[in-house]
Each structure stands twice: as C-alpha cells, then as structure tokens.
Amino acid sequence: MPKSKHSKKDKLLGSPVKKLEPQPPAVPESLADPLEPGESWETLSPEERSPIRSYLDQIGKTPLLTLEQETALARRVLKGDEAARQQMIQANLRLVVRIAKDYDNFGLPLMDLISEGNFGLIKAVERFDPDKGGKLSTYAAWWIKQAIKRALASSGKTIRLPVHMVDRISQMRRIITQLTKELEREPSNEEIALAMEIPIAKVVHMKSVANRAASLDQPVGEEGESTLGDLVKDESARTPFENLRGKSDVSEINEMLARLDPREAEVITLRFGLSGESPLTLEEIGEKFKLT
C-alpha cells in the first residue's frame, strides 16, 4: 500500500507520538496551559479559534516531562534516538504556543506562527545538551523566537520592524495583560511606561507601530478573501533571484550560530542584522540585554 503524503505542517501539527512508557501526572508548571491567567481565546477570529482549540486539546494530551525525564531523553536524542526526539518535541509544544501568542497580529495567523515556532523547537531539541546545565524550555525559547521572527521578516505582508522593536512590543503586550488582570481595567500609558521603565512617549510609539502592523492583516474587498497586506508593495523585499543567491550563505551562517550559546548567537544576529532586520548598535544591544 503506498504511503500517504503529508505536508511539512501536517507533520508538525500531527497526532502526538506514542509515548515510550507510562508518564506520571503533568508537572505543575506555567507551561501546562499556554494561556495567561485571565486570558481567553475568545479574542481570536472564529476562523482561528476552532483550529487553535483543536490543536490545544491535541497537544494537551501529552504530559509535561520532569527534569529527570527531560535529562534522560535529551541524552538519548544526542545518541540518535528518534523516539526520544519525538517525545521531547511533543512534550514541549505548549511552550511554542505560549511564545507564539506574543507575536500575534504582526501579519501572520497564529497557527502559522505556531508552525514556524515548532521548527525552532525541533532544532533546540536536536541540539540541547543537558550536561551543560539549564532546562530545555530556556534553551528552546531562543530558537522558537528566532524561527518566528524570521517568518515575520520574510512575510510579504508584514511591516518590516527591527527585531528589537518586535521584542519590545511583545513585552509590552505581556505587561498590559498582567496589569489588566491586577488593576481589573486597561492600564494607562503612564502605568505601562512605569512597569517597563521607559518613557511614556516610547509606549505611545510602540502602540502605534503595533496597530499599523496588525492593520495589514485586515480583510479587504467584498468577499474578504484578500488582506491589505496583500495589496501593499514591499519596496525593501528581495527578488527571487536574490533570495536564491543568498540561501547558501545563510545556511552556513546558521550552522555557525548553532555552535554558539543562545545569548552569544543572538548578540551576533542583532549586531549584524542576520535575521533580515537592520543591524543594532552596541549601545542598543547593551540596552536590550541590560548591559553597561
């Protein structure tokens, strides 16, 4: 019987793999639920809500791993154990959802962001060495964010935002959610600025940028089959020939970055604009990492 063909996204969003052995109850960590306290998926469009709910139900069937289980599986992954690799990926898919939520409304549907983030998770699982210290969730967060930001940068209908601006807007959204829950109302710009330790003018600017980015995803036309972003020409976009010519160089650079610690790799990526965004100055990088 011929094997059925599945797309790359189908494999990433497919059914959880069969567990190697019975698992204990899920570890009570924040990753157990991708939603923040008080949040709801009701803010999503009806078209997005149904697949998101279905996907969350699906990945929620796989228990989280204890630190001991994670360490044992990671060592097996480094030895080429495919079953251990699949189990580690499935057990950490909720982390991808949590991170992807911070980058919603930048021009790509949430499910697309999750799918791209899953590629980052896979790379992290394949490279994670538990004997170097730290947890997979901490290590994988960098890979997941990089995969999502690369997808946003290469999307033809997203406004080209510097990587550090995307990160700051994502941070602002998390703080707004937290303050809304604490204050039981929407926080003012002054309260947001105080929590982020930045001038009020920066909060106003980031809100404006975020609104412009989100507006590109609004449907237009009588049938609503196109979005505004589909109709806006990106003057900075590269031609197909330029993309093809640069693929080999990008592949080599990514391989070299993979050998570095996540923090070192991010500094180099930001300094030289390797993710497709404008390079940052050393001062901007120092501010991002709170270094002097």
N, C-alpha and C positions, 0 to 999 in steps of 0.2 A: 504494500500500500504506500503510495507516495506521501512524503512528509508534507504537512501543511506549512504554508509560508506565513511568517509573521513579520510585521514591521518592527523596526527598532523600538518604537514607542510601545508597541504591544508587549515586547519582552520586558521592558522596564516597568510597565504598569500591569503586568500579568498576575496570575494567581500566585500566592505565596508558595515557595518550595516546600516540599515535605520535610519536616523537622527531623534531625538526626536522632533525637532522643526526647523523652518527655521533659517538659520545661516546668520549673516552679512558677508560682504566681508572679505576675508582672512586677518589676521593681517600681516602687512608688517614686518616680522622678517626674520632672516637669515635662519630659518628652512623651509621657504616656498619653497626653492629649495635646494635639497641635494648636488648640485654641487657648488664648489667654483667658484668665478668669473674667467672666462677664461678657466675653465676646460671643458673637453668633455669626454663622454662615449666612444668615438671612440678608446681609448686606450685599451678597453676590446676586448677579442676574440669574433669572430662572434657568437660562441655558447653561450657566456654570454650576449652579447649585446641585443639580442632580448627579452629574458625574463626580463632583467633589465628595458628596455624601457617600456614594457608592464606593469610591476609592478609599475613603477613611474607614468605612466598615471593613473593607477587604484587608488593608494593612494592619488594622487594629486586632486582627485575629492572631498575629504573631507576637508572642510575649517579648518584652524587653530582656536584654541579657544582663546578668550580674557581672561585676568586674572580673570575677574568676572565669566565668564562661567566655567573656569577651577576650581575655588574655589567651585562653586555651585555643579558641577558634582562630584568633589572629596568627598565632604561631603555625597553625595548620595551613592557613591561607598562604603564608610565606613559603611553605613547602609545596605549594601547588594543589592543595586540596580544594576541589571545585565545590563540593557540598558545603564545606565550611564557609567558603566565599559567599555562596548564595544565602546561607543562613544569616551571616553578618549583615549583608545588604538588606534583606527583608526585615531584620530586627531594627534597622535604623532609618527606615523610610519615613517615619513620622518626623524625624529631625529635618528632612528635606522640606516637608510641608510647612513646618514652623518657620523656616528661613525664607521659603518662597513667598509667604504671606507679606513679608516686609518689602518685597519688590513688586507687589501687585500694583496695577494702574500706572505702569510705566510704558505701556504699549503692547504687552503680550498677555494673553489669557493666563490665568493662574495655573491651569493644568499644563500649559506649555512650560511655564516656569518650573513646575514640579518635575516634569520630564527632563528638562535640561539639568536641574539640580541633581537628579538621580545619576546622571553621568559623572558628576563631580563626586558623589558618594562612592560610586564604583571605583574611581581612581584612588580615593582615600583608603578604601578597604584593601585594595591591592597593594598599597604602599605602606600601610600602617605597621609600625614595629612596636609592640607593647613593651619590649625590653628597654626602650629609650625613655620610658616614663610618659605619663599623661593618659587621657582617655580618648577613645576613637571619636566621640562626639566633638571634642575640642579640636582635634586634628582635622576631622572631616568638614567642619564648618567653613574653613578657608576654601577648600576645594569646591564645596557646594556653591558658595557665594561667587567664586571666580567663574564657574560654569554658567551661572545665571546672568552675571554681568556681561559675560562675553556674548550671550544670546541676545541680551538687550542692546548691546552695542552694534551687533550685526543685523538687527532687525531693521528692515527698510522703513517702518512706520513709527519708529521711536525718535524722540528728540535726542540728539547727541549730548548727553550730560557727562561731565567729568566723573570718574569713578568715585572720587571723594564726595562729590555732591550727592550721588545716589546713596552712598552710605549714610550721609548726614540726614537726608530726607527719611530714610528708613528708620534711623534712630529717633527722629522727631515723631514719626508715626507711633513708635512703641511708647514713647513718653506721653503722647497725647492719650493713648489708650489707657495707660496706667493712671494718669491724672484724672481722666474722666471717671474712672472707677472710684478713685479716692474721694473726689470732690462731688460726685454724683451730678456732674454737669460738664459741659465742654469747657476746657481751660482757656484762659485768655492768652494772648500773645506774650504778655508780661510773665505769666506763670510758666509758660513753656520755656521762655528765654532763661528764667531763673533756674529751672530744672536742668537745662542743657548748658548753663554757664556761658551763654553767648549773648550778644546784643539783640535787642528786640528787632532791629532792622533786618538782621540775618534770618530771624524766624519768618518775618513777612516775606522776604525774598524767597526762602525755601518753599513756603506755601504757594507762592505764585508760580515757581518753576514746576512744582509737583502738579498743580492744576493744569498747566499747559501740557505737560507730558500725558496726563490722564485724558485730556480732551481729544487727543489724536485717536483714541480708541472708540470714540462715539460713532454710532452708525449714522450714515447719511443716505439720502435718496428715498424714494417711496417704498421700496422693498426692504431697505435697511441692510442690503447684502454687502455694502462697502463701508469702510470707515474713512474718516477724514485723513487718517494717516496714509491710506492707500492712494490718496489724490495729491499728497504733498510731496514734491520732488525734493530729495535729499542731495543738495549740491556737493556735500562732502563725501558721498558714497563712492566707493571704488568700483571700477568697471569689472566685469567678469574676468577679463584678462589679468588685471592687477591682482585680483583675488587668487587666481590660479598660480601666478608667478610667485606670490608670497607664501603659499602653503608650505613649501619645503622648509623655508627659513623659520616659519612659525613652529613647525613640528620640532625642529632641532632646539629652538629656544625653550619650548615647553618641556622637552626632555631634560634639559639642563636645570631648569627651575625646579623640576620634580625631585632633584637630588638635594635641594636646599631645605632648611626648615621653613615651615609655612610663613613665619614672620619675615625671614630674610627674603623669601621669594616675593612676598607682597611689596616689600620696600623697593626691590628692583623693578617690579612690574609698574609701580606708581611712578618711580623716578624717570623711567624711560618710556612710559606710555605703552607698555607691551600689550595691554588689553584693548587697544584701539582708541583710547582716550588721550587727551592732552597730558603730556608729562607734568608732574608736580615738581615744585622747587623743594630743596632740602628743608626749608622753613615750613612749607605746607605739610610735608611728610612728618616732620617733628611734631607739628600741632596735632595731626591725626593720631599719632601714637603717644601723645603727651610726653614728648622728649624735649630736652633743652639743648 
